[in-house]
Amino acid sequence: MPRQPPTRDSTPSRIVRRSNWKPIPLNFQTLENMEARGFKMNVPRPKTGSVSYVHDSSSPAYSWLLPGWLAEERLLPHGRVYKYYYDPAGRQYRNKYEVIDQWENLGIIVLDA
C-alpha cells in the first residue's frame, strides 16, 4: 500500500505546530526571497509528486536555526524526505554542515550543545 501524504496537522518529522504559531517578520522576508528564486511552499510538484513543508526555529527539530533561516522538508511519494536549508537571502544549503560552515564564514560563533 502506498504511503499516504501527511495531513495538515502533521509533517514528516512528526512535528505538530500550535494553532497560535506566528513566524517572525524576518522569516516572511526569507519566504519572499525564496519565492523570488522559484520556490513554492506546500504545493505538490507535478514532475515528482513531492510536497514541501517549511520550518523555522520555533519547530522543536529546528530550534538550532538562527532567526531568518528556514528549513524545508521535501517528502517524495515513496517516503524519502530531503531536507534543505535557506538563509535570509533565499540561498539554498543541502545539509546542516553547509549551514554551520556558512555561519562560520560570516563570523558567527557556533557552539555545540
N, C-alpha and C positions, 0 to 999 in steps of 0.2 A: 504494500500500500504506500503511495507516495506521501511524503511528509507534507503536512498542512502548514501553510504560512502562519506566522504568529498573528494574534489578534492585536487590536489597537492597545489593549491593556498590558501586553507583554512584548518583549523583544528577544532576540536570540540569546542575549546574555541573562535572560530571566530577570531583568530589572523592571520593576513596576514604578512608574512615577506617581507622585502625589498629584491630586487634581489641582492643587493650588500652585504648581510649579510655574515659575516665570523666569525665562532666561534673562541674563543681564544685557543691557543695550549693546555692549561690545560684541556679544555673540550674534546679535542681529546684524551688525556690520559685517562680521565674518561670513554669515549666511549670504548676505548680499554679494560679497566678494566671490564666494563660491559659485553662486548662481551666474555671476558675470562671466565665470570661466566655464559655464555649461553644465553645472551640477544641478540635478533636480531631486528634491527631497521627497521620500516616501512615495515615489512613482515607480510602478513596475517598468522595467526596461524591456522593450519588445524583443530584442535580439536574444537576451539571456534569460529573461523571465525573473531576474533578481529584483529584490526590494531593499531599499536602504533605510536605515534608522540612524538618526543623528543624536549624539550625546554630548553633554558638556561636563564641567567639573562638578555639577550638582548630582550626577549619576554616581552611585557608590563605586562602580567598577572603574570610573574615570576621574575620581577625585584628585588624582595626581596632576591633571591638566591645569595649565595656567589660565587665567581669565582671558577670553577671546579665542582660545584654542578649542577646536571641536573634534570629536571622533565620529567616524561613520562606520557602521556595521552593515555590510552588504551581504544579504542572505540569498544564496543561489537555490534554485528549485531542488537540487539533490541534497541540500542540507549543509553545504560548505559555507562557512562565514569568513569573509575577508574584512579586515579592519584597516581603515585609512584614517590619517590624522591631518587636520588643516590648521594652518596658522592664521592670524588675523587678516593677512593679505589674501587668503584663499588658496595658498600653495599647498599641494598635497605631499604627505610623507607616508611611506609604506609601512613603517613599524615604529615602535616606541623608541628604539635605539636611534633612529634618524631624528626623532623629535628632540631627544636629550642631547644629541650631538649638535643640533641647530641651536638649542638653548646655550650650550657651552660656547659656541661660536659667537653668540650675541652677548656673552659675558654674564649670563645668568648662572648663579651658583646652584648646582644640583647636588643634593644630599640624599643618600639612600636612607630610607626609614627603617 
